[in-house]
Amino acid sequence: MSLSSWLLRKALTPLIRRGGLRLALPSGERLAFGDMSAPVVARLTDERALWSLLLDPDLRTGELFTDGRLVMEQGSIYDFLSLILDNDGERNPSPIVQAFDRFRTATQLWRQRNGPDRSRRNVAHHYDLGDDFYALFLDPDWQYSCAYFEEPGQSLADAQRAKKRHIAAKLLLKPHHRVLDIGCGWGGLALYLTQIAGVAEVLGVTLSEEQIARAQQRGEDLGLAERARFALSDYRAVEGRFDRIVSVGMFEHVGLGNYEQFFATCRERLTDDGVMLLHTIGCSDEPSVTNPWITRYIFPGGHLPSLSDIVKTVERSGLVVTDIEVLRLHYAQTLRAWRLAFMARRDDAAEMFDERFCRMWEYYLAMSEAAFRHEQVVVFQLQITRRQETVPLTRDYLSKAEAVLRARETASL
Protein backbone atom coordinates (compact mmCIF):
# COMPACT_ATOMS: atom_id res chain seq x y z
CA MET A 1 0.00 0.00 0.00
CA SER A 2 1.42 3.38 -1.01
CA LEU A 3 1.60 6.35 1.35
CA SER A 4 -1.10 8.20 -0.60
CA SER A 5 -3.56 5.29 -0.48
CA TRP A 6 -2.83 4.80 3.25
CA LEU A 7 -3.57 8.48 3.90
CA LEU A 8 -6.75 8.30 1.83
CA ARG A 9 -7.95 5.27 3.75
CA LYS A 10 -7.15 7.03 7.03
CA ALA A 11 -9.11 10.13 5.95
CA LEU A 12 -12.21 8.40 4.54
CA THR A 13 -12.69 5.45 6.89
CA PRO A 14 -13.97 7.51 9.85
CA LEU A 15 -15.90 9.84 7.55
CA ILE A 16 -18.12 7.47 5.57
CA ARG A 17 -20.40 5.54 7.89
CA ARG A 18 -23.75 5.81 6.07
CA GLY A 19 -23.82 4.41 2.55
CA GLY A 20 -20.81 3.08 0.73
CA LEU A 21 -17.96 4.22 -1.51
CA ARG A 22 -15.60 2.07 -3.55
CA LEU A 23 -12.62 3.96 -4.89
CA ALA A 24 -10.33 2.60 -7.63
CA LEU A 25 -6.79 3.96 -7.46
CA PRO A 26 -4.29 4.37 -10.33
CA SER A 27 -2.24 1.48 -8.95
CA GLY A 28 -5.19 -0.89 -9.39
CA GLU A 29 -5.88 -1.00 -5.66
CA ARG A 30 -9.56 -0.68 -4.70
CA LEU A 31 -10.58 0.85 -1.39
CA ALA A 32 -14.00 0.36 0.21
CA PHE A 33 -15.61 2.65 2.78
CA GLY A 34 -18.87 2.63 4.72
CA ASP A 35 -21.48 -0.08 4.97
CA MET A 36 -21.39 -0.63 1.17
CA SER A 37 -25.17 -0.39 0.84
CA ALA A 38 -25.76 0.66 -2.78
CA PRO A 39 -22.13 1.78 -3.15
CA VAL A 40 -20.96 4.63 -5.32
CA VAL A 41 -17.94 3.61 -7.40
CA ALA A 42 -15.37 6.20 -8.51
CA ARG A 43 -11.94 6.02 -10.09
CA LEU A 44 -8.92 8.30 -9.86
CA THR A 45 -6.88 8.22 -13.07
CA ASP A 46 -3.43 9.26 -11.82
CA GLU A 47 -1.34 9.52 -8.66
CA ARG A 48 -1.32 13.33 -8.71
CA ALA A 49 -5.12 13.28 -8.63
CA LEU A 50 -5.00 11.24 -5.45
CA TRP A 51 -2.67 13.72 -3.74
CA SER A 52 -4.78 16.66 -4.92
CA LEU A 53 -7.85 15.10 -3.38
CA LEU A 54 -6.01 14.53 -0.11
CA LEU A 55 -4.49 18.00 0.23
CA ASP A 56 -7.35 20.29 -0.85
CA PRO A 57 -10.60 18.38 -1.41
CA ASP A 58 -12.85 21.47 -1.38
CA LEU A 59 -11.14 22.89 -4.46
CA ARG A 60 -9.64 19.87 -6.17
CA THR A 61 -12.63 17.50 -6.25
CA GLY A 62 -14.43 19.74 -8.74
CA GLU A 63 -11.27 20.28 -10.76
CA LEU A 64 -10.58 16.55 -10.97
CA PHE A 65 -14.11 15.76 -12.11
CA THR A 66 -14.09 18.62 -14.63
CA ASP A 67 -10.75 17.44 -16.05
CA GLY A 68 -11.90 13.81 -16.30
CA ARG A 69 -9.45 12.63 -13.63
CA LEU A 70 -12.19 11.66 -11.16
CA VAL A 71 -14.44 9.29 -13.09
CA MET A 72 -17.75 7.91 -11.90
CA GLU A 73 -18.12 4.20 -12.68
CA GLN A 74 -21.30 3.53 -10.68
CA GLY A 75 -23.63 6.32 -9.66
CA SER A 76 -23.38 9.99 -10.63
CA ILE A 77 -21.25 12.83 -9.32
CA TYR A 78 -24.35 13.94 -7.41
CA ASP A 79 -24.47 10.53 -5.70
CA PHE A 80 -20.78 10.87 -4.82
CA LEU A 81 -21.12 14.39 -3.39
CA SER A 82 -24.36 13.58 -1.59
CA LEU A 83 -22.66 10.62 0.09
CA ILE A 84 -19.71 12.75 1.22
CA LEU A 85 -21.78 15.69 2.47
CA ASP A 86 -24.34 13.49 4.19
CA ASN A 87 -21.47 12.16 6.31
CA ASP A 88 -19.58 15.43 6.52
CA GLY A 89 -20.67 16.29 10.06
CA GLU A 90 -18.37 13.55 11.31
CA ARG A 91 -15.34 14.83 9.38
CA ASN A 92 -12.15 15.77 11.22
CA PRO A 93 -10.18 17.76 8.63
CA SER A 94 -6.44 17.21 8.38
CA PRO A 95 -4.10 20.00 9.51
CA ILE A 96 -3.33 20.79 5.86
CA VAL A 97 -7.02 21.14 4.96
CA GLN A 98 -7.53 23.32 8.04
CA ALA A 99 -4.60 25.49 6.96
CA PHE A 100 -6.20 26.03 3.53
CA ASP A 101 -9.45 27.02 5.25
CA ARG A 102 -7.68 29.52 7.50
CA PHE A 103 -5.84 31.05 4.56
CA ARG A 104 -9.05 31.44 2.55
CA THR A 105 -10.84 32.98 5.50
CA ALA A 106 -8.00 35.46 6.03
CA THR A 107 -7.91 36.50 2.36
CA GLN A 108 -11.59 36.47 1.45
CA LEU A 109 -12.04 40.25 1.76
CA TRP A 110 -9.14 40.78 -0.64
CA ARG A 111 -10.58 38.24 -3.09
CA GLN A 112 -14.02 39.91 -2.99
CA ARG A 113 -12.94 43.41 -4.01
CA ASN A 114 -16.05 43.84 -6.15
CA GLY A 115 -15.90 47.38 -7.46
CA PRO A 116 -18.08 48.30 -10.47
CA ASP A 117 -15.60 47.11 -13.14
CA ARG A 118 -14.79 43.85 -11.41
CA SER A 119 -18.47 43.22 -10.68
CA ARG A 120 -19.24 43.59 -14.38
CA ARG A 121 -16.53 41.07 -15.29
CA ASN A 122 -17.74 38.64 -12.62
CA VAL A 123 -21.32 38.83 -13.90
CA ALA A 124 -20.24 38.35 -17.53
CA HIS A 125 -18.25 35.25 -16.53
CA HIS A 126 -21.42 33.45 -15.46
CA TYR A 127 -24.50 35.15 -16.87
CA ASP A 128 -23.32 35.96 -20.40
CA LEU A 129 -22.91 32.36 -21.51
CA GLY A 130 -25.81 32.80 -23.94
CA ASP A 131 -29.57 32.65 -23.58
CA ASP A 132 -29.70 29.44 -25.62
CA PHE A 133 -27.67 27.73 -22.91
CA TYR A 134 -29.86 28.86 -20.02
CA ALA A 135 -32.96 27.92 -21.99
CA LEU A 136 -31.82 24.29 -21.70
CA PHE A 137 -32.79 24.03 -18.05
CA LEU A 138 -34.63 27.12 -16.75
CA ASP A 139 -38.40 27.47 -16.53
CA PRO A 140 -40.26 29.45 -19.25
CA ASP A 141 -39.98 32.68 -17.22
CA TRP A 142 -36.18 32.40 -16.99
CA GLN A 143 -36.13 32.42 -13.17
CA TYR A 144 -32.55 31.67 -12.11
CA SER A 145 -33.04 31.68 -8.34
CA CYS A 146 -34.67 29.55 -5.66
CA ALA A 147 -38.28 28.60 -6.35
CA TYR A 148 -40.94 28.39 -3.63
CA PHE A 149 -42.51 24.93 -3.52
CA GLU A 150 -45.91 25.23 -1.86
CA GLU A 151 -46.77 21.52 -2.12
CA PRO A 152 -45.12 18.20 -3.04
CA GLY A 153 -44.92 17.51 -6.74
CA GLN A 154 -45.39 21.12 -7.78
CA SER A 155 -43.84 21.89 -11.15
CA LEU A 156 -40.81 24.15 -11.36
CA ALA A 157 -42.76 26.75 -13.36
CA ASP A 158 -45.54 26.86 -10.75
CA ALA A 159 -43.02 27.03 -7.90
CA GLN A 160 -41.20 29.93 -9.56
CA ARG A 161 -44.51 31.74 -9.99
CA ALA A 162 -45.23 31.09 -6.31
CA LYS A 163 -41.83 32.62 -5.45
CA LYS A 164 -42.71 35.83 -7.29
CA ARG A 165 -46.12 35.91 -5.63
CA HIS A 166 -44.60 35.39 -2.18
CA ILE A 167 -42.09 38.18 -2.70
CA ALA A 168 -44.70 40.56 -4.10
CA ALA A 169 -46.89 39.95 -1.04
CA LYS A 170 -44.04 40.83 1.31
CA LEU A 171 -43.46 44.09 -0.55
CA LEU A 172 -46.97 45.40 0.34
CA LEU A 173 -47.36 46.91 -3.10
CA LYS A 174 -49.73 49.71 -4.14
CA PRO A 175 -50.60 50.90 -7.66
CA HIS A 176 -48.63 54.15 -7.41
CA HIS A 177 -45.39 52.52 -6.28
CA ARG A 178 -42.03 52.82 -8.02
CA VAL A 179 -39.91 49.69 -7.54
CA LEU A 180 -36.17 49.13 -7.94
CA ASP A 181 -35.19 45.55 -8.82
CA ILE A 182 -31.46 45.12 -8.10
CA GLY A 183 -30.14 42.22 -10.15
CA CYS A 184 -33.22 41.81 -12.33
CA GLY A 185 -31.97 38.90 -14.42
CA TRP A 186 -34.07 38.30 -17.51
CA GLY A 187 -36.82 40.54 -16.15
CA GLY A 188 -39.38 38.00 -14.96
CA LEU A 189 -39.97 39.49 -11.53
CA ALA A 190 -40.11 43.08 -12.80
CA LEU A 191 -42.68 42.09 -15.41
CA TYR A 192 -44.70 40.23 -12.77
CA LEU A 193 -44.75 43.29 -10.53
CA THR A 194 -46.08 45.46 -13.35
CA GLN A 195 -48.39 43.02 -15.11
CA ILE A 196 -49.84 41.11 -12.13
CA ALA A 197 -49.14 43.24 -9.04
CA GLY A 198 -50.02 46.37 -11.00
CA VAL A 199 -47.38 48.81 -9.76
CA ALA A 200 -46.78 52.04 -11.63
CA GLU A 201 -43.16 51.46 -12.57
CA VAL A 202 -40.26 49.05 -12.08
CA LEU A 203 -36.63 49.79 -12.85
CA GLY A 204 -34.61 46.61 -13.19
CA VAL A 205 -30.81 46.82 -13.19
CA THR A 206 -28.28 44.15 -14.10
CA LEU A 207 -24.67 43.99 -15.27
CA SER A 208 -25.36 41.23 -17.80
CA GLU A 209 -25.59 42.44 -21.39
CA GLU A 210 -27.40 39.29 -22.50
CA GLN A 211 -29.94 39.48 -19.68
CA ILE A 212 -30.72 43.14 -20.29
CA ALA A 213 -31.37 42.58 -24.00
CA ARG A 214 -33.89 39.81 -23.36
CA ALA A 215 -35.54 41.66 -20.46
CA GLN A 216 -36.08 44.73 -22.65
CA GLN A 217 -37.45 42.64 -25.48
CA ARG A 218 -39.85 40.83 -23.15
CA GLY A 219 -41.13 44.17 -21.85
CA GLU A 220 -41.77 45.40 -25.37
CA ASP A 221 -43.51 42.17 -26.38
CA LEU A 222 -45.90 42.51 -23.42
CA GLY A 223 -46.54 46.20 -24.07
CA LEU A 224 -44.97 47.07 -20.72
CA ALA A 225 -41.85 48.88 -21.89
CA GLU A 226 -42.92 52.21 -20.41
CA ARG A 227 -43.63 50.76 -16.96
CA ALA A 228 -41.01 47.99 -16.79
CA ARG A 229 -37.70 49.62 -17.66
CA PHE A 230 -34.35 47.87 -17.64
CA ALA A 231 -30.88 49.35 -17.44
CA LEU A 232 -27.37 47.96 -17.72
CA SER A 233 -26.21 49.52 -14.49
CA ASP A 234 -24.41 48.86 -11.23
CA TYR A 235 -26.70 49.28 -8.21
CA ARG A 236 -24.33 51.95 -6.91
CA ALA A 237 -25.00 54.13 -9.97
CA VAL A 238 -28.82 54.19 -9.63
CA GLU A 239 -30.31 57.59 -8.79
CA GLY A 240 -33.65 58.64 -7.36
CA ARG A 241 -35.84 57.20 -4.62
CA PHE A 242 -38.15 54.21 -4.74
CA ASP A 243 -41.14 53.08 -2.72
CA ARG A 244 -39.96 49.51 -2.86
CA ILE A 245 -36.62 47.75 -3.46
CA VAL A 246 -36.32 44.07 -4.25
CA SER A 247 -33.20 42.02 -4.81
CA VAL A 248 -33.35 38.32 -5.64
CA GLY A 249 -30.22 36.21 -6.03
CA MET A 250 -27.89 39.19 -6.43
CA PHE A 251 -26.59 39.78 -2.88
CA GLU A 252 -24.42 36.66 -3.18
CA HIS A 253 -22.31 38.62 -5.69
CA VAL A 254 -21.86 41.77 -3.60
CA GLY A 255 -18.87 40.49 -1.63
CA LEU A 256 -18.44 40.56 2.14
CA GLY A 257 -16.45 43.78 2.16
CA ASN A 258 -19.15 45.67 0.25
CA TYR A 259 -22.14 44.97 2.50
CA GLU A 260 -21.90 48.36 4.22
CA GLN A 261 -22.03 50.17 0.88
CA PHE A 262 -24.86 47.98 -0.40
CA PHE A 263 -27.20 48.70 2.50
CA ALA A 264 -26.18 52.35 2.69
CA THR A 265 -27.11 52.65 -0.99
CA CYS A 266 -30.44 50.90 -0.41
CA ARG A 267 -31.25 53.21 2.48
CA GLU A 268 -30.46 56.21 0.30
CA ARG A 269 -32.68 54.95 -2.52
CA LEU A 270 -35.61 53.92 -0.27
CA THR A 271 -38.39 56.39 0.59
CA ASP A 272 -39.11 57.07 4.25
CA ASP A 273 -42.08 54.66 4.25
CA GLY A 274 -40.42 52.25 1.83
CA VAL A 275 -40.04 48.46 2.05
CA MET A 276 -37.19 46.30 0.81
CA LEU A 277 -37.15 42.54 0.25
CA LEU A 278 -33.76 40.81 0.12
CA HIS A 279 -33.73 37.22 -1.13
CA THR A 280 -30.27 35.61 -0.88
CA ILE A 281 -28.53 32.31 -0.46
CA GLY A 282 -26.80 32.08 2.91
CA CYS A 283 -25.56 29.80 5.66
CA SER A 284 -27.56 28.99 8.77
CA ASP A 285 -24.26 28.59 10.57
CA GLU A 286 -21.49 30.81 11.87
CA PRO A 287 -19.65 32.98 9.28
CA SER A 288 -17.36 30.91 7.07
CA VAL A 289 -15.53 30.89 3.77
CA THR A 290 -17.47 30.05 0.60
CA ASN A 291 -16.52 26.91 -1.34
CA PRO A 292 -13.31 27.76 -3.26
CA TRP A 293 -14.22 25.78 -6.39
CA ILE A 294 -17.47 27.72 -6.78
CA THR A 295 -15.78 31.10 -6.34
CA ARG A 296 -12.98 30.23 -8.77
CA TYR A 297 -14.95 28.64 -11.61
CA ILE A 298 -18.63 29.55 -11.28
CA PHE A 299 -19.20 32.73 -9.26
CA PRO A 300 -15.95 34.72 -8.97
CA GLY A 301 -16.17 37.30 -6.23
CA GLY A 302 -19.15 35.55 -4.65
CA HIS A 303 -19.82 34.89 -0.97
CA LEU A 304 -22.56 33.08 0.93
CA PRO A 305 -23.29 35.14 4.05
CA SER A 306 -24.39 33.95 7.43
CA LEU A 307 -27.44 35.67 8.86
CA SER A 308 -25.18 37.53 11.28
CA ASP A 309 -23.08 38.84 8.35
CA ILE A 310 -26.23 40.44 6.93
CA VAL A 311 -28.07 41.63 10.01
CA LYS A 312 -25.18 43.38 11.71
CA THR A 313 -24.60 45.39 8.52
CA VAL A 314 -28.28 46.27 8.18
CA GLU A 315 -28.25 47.48 11.78
CA ARG A 316 -25.27 49.75 11.15
CA SER A 317 -26.96 51.21 8.04
CA GLY A 318 -29.90 52.60 9.99
CA LEU A 319 -32.38 50.24 8.35
CA VAL A 320 -34.74 47.96 10.30
CA VAL A 321 -35.26 44.22 9.80
CA THR A 322 -39.01 43.62 10.08
CA ASP A 323 -39.29 40.00 8.97
CA ILE A 324 -36.98 37.05 8.32
CA GLU A 325 -37.96 33.80 6.63
CA VAL A 326 -35.61 30.87 6.08
CA LEU A 327 -36.42 28.74 3.03
CA ARG A 328 -35.06 25.26 3.73
CA LEU A 329 -34.69 22.65 0.96
CA HIS A 330 -36.60 24.76 -1.57
CA TYR A 331 -33.35 25.39 -3.42
CA ALA A 332 -32.42 21.70 -3.28
CA GLN A 333 -35.64 20.95 -5.15
CA THR A 334 -35.01 23.81 -7.58
CA LEU A 335 -31.48 22.64 -8.32
CA ARG A 336 -32.66 19.08 -8.78
CA ALA A 337 -35.10 20.25 -11.45
CA TRP A 338 -32.34 22.26 -13.16
CA ARG A 339 -29.85 19.38 -12.95
CA LEU A 340 -32.24 16.82 -14.42
CA ALA A 341 -33.22 19.23 -17.21
CA PHE A 342 -29.57 20.01 -17.94
CA MET A 343 -28.60 16.34 -18.04
CA ALA A 344 -31.52 15.57 -20.35
CA ARG A 345 -30.13 18.14 -22.82
CA ARG A 346 -26.46 17.68 -22.05
CA ASP A 347 -25.68 16.86 -25.68
CA ASP A 348 -27.05 20.24 -26.72
CA ALA A 349 -24.82 21.94 -24.16
CA ALA A 350 -21.81 19.98 -25.45
CA GLU A 351 -22.50 21.26 -28.97
CA MET A 352 -22.55 24.84 -27.66
CA PHE A 353 -19.37 24.39 -25.59
CA ASP A 354 -17.52 21.11 -25.00
CA GLU A 355 -17.42 18.05 -22.75
CA ARG A 356 -15.21 19.72 -20.17
CA PHE A 357 -17.70 22.59 -19.81
CA CYS A 358 -20.53 20.08 -19.38
CA ARG A 359 -18.67 18.23 -16.63
CA MET A 360 -18.02 21.55 -14.89
CA TRP A 361 -21.69 22.49 -14.98
CA GLU A 362 -22.84 19.04 -13.95
CA TYR A 363 -20.52 19.33 -10.94
CA TYR A 364 -21.78 22.83 -10.11
CA LEU A 365 -25.44 21.80 -10.18
CA ALA A 366 -24.77 18.54 -8.33
CA MET A 367 -22.61 20.08 -5.62
CA SER A 368 -25.05 22.93 -5.08
CA GLU A 369 -27.99 20.56 -4.73
CA ALA A 370 -26.07 18.33 -2.32
CA ALA A 371 -25.03 21.35 -0.23
CA PHE A 372 -28.61 22.60 0.09
CA ARG A 373 -29.77 19.13 0.98
CA HIS A 374 -27.09 18.10 3.48
CA GLU A 375 -25.34 21.23 4.74
CA GLN A 376 -26.38 24.48 6.42
CA VAL A 377 -27.02 26.25 3.11
CA VAL A 378 -30.42 27.93 2.89
CA VAL A 379 -32.17 30.96 1.41
CA PHE A 380 -32.92 33.99 3.56
CA GLN A 381 -35.73 36.40 2.81
CA LEU A 382 -35.35 39.59 4.82
CA GLN A 383 -37.99 42.31 4.82
CA ILE A 384 -36.30 45.62 5.61
CA THR A 385 -37.66 49.13 6.17
CA ARG A 386 -36.55 52.56 7.35
CA ARG A 387 -39.30 52.68 9.98
CA GLN A 388 -40.50 49.73 12.03
CA GLU A 389 -44.16 50.85 11.87
CA THR A 390 -44.20 50.72 8.05
CA VAL A 391 -45.35 47.09 7.82
CA PRO A 392 -48.20 45.28 9.66
CA LEU A 393 -47.48 43.87 13.10
CA THR A 394 -48.70 40.39 12.17
CA ARG A 395 -48.14 38.25 9.09
CA ASP A 396 -51.83 37.81 8.22
CA TYR A 397 -51.46 40.19 5.28
CA LEU A 398 -49.28 37.69 3.41
CA SER A 399 -51.93 35.06 2.73
CA LYS A 400 -54.47 37.75 1.84
CA ALA A 401 -52.11 39.42 -0.63
CA GLU A 402 -51.11 36.09 -2.17
CA ALA A 403 -54.78 35.17 -2.69
CA VAL A 404 -55.36 38.43 -4.59
CA LEU A 405 -52.27 37.91 -6.73
CA ARG A 406 -53.18 34.29 -7.45
CA ALA A 407 -56.60 35.41 -8.70
CA ARG A 408 -54.97 37.99 -10.97
CA GLU A 409 -52.61 35.34 -12.36
CA THR A 410 -55.60 33.15 -13.22
CA ALA A 411 -57.40 36.05 -14.86
CA SER A 412 -54.35 36.92 -16.98
CA LEU A 413 -54.06 33.43 -18.52
Secondary structure, 3 states (H helix, E strand, C coil): CCHHHHHHHHHHCCCCCCCEEEEECCCCCEEEEECCCCCEEEEECCHHHHHHHHHCHHHHHHHHHHCCCEEEEECCHHHHHHHHHHCHHHCCCCHHHHHHHHHHHHHHHHHCCCCHHHHHHHHHHHHCCCHHHHCCCCCCCCCCCCCCCCCCCCCHHHHHHHHHHHHHHHCCCCCCCEEEEECCCCCHHHHHHHHCCCCCEEEEEECCHHHHHHHHHHHHHCCCCCCEEEEECCHHHCCCCEEEEEEECCHHHCCHHHHHHHHHHHHHHEEEEEEEEEEEEEECCCCCCCCHHHHHHHCCCCCCCEHHHHHHHHHHHCCEEEEEEEECCHHHHHHHHHHHHHHHCHHHHHHHCCHHHHHHHHHHHHHHHHHHHHCCEEEEEEEEECCCCCCCCCCHHHHHHHHHHHHHHHHHC
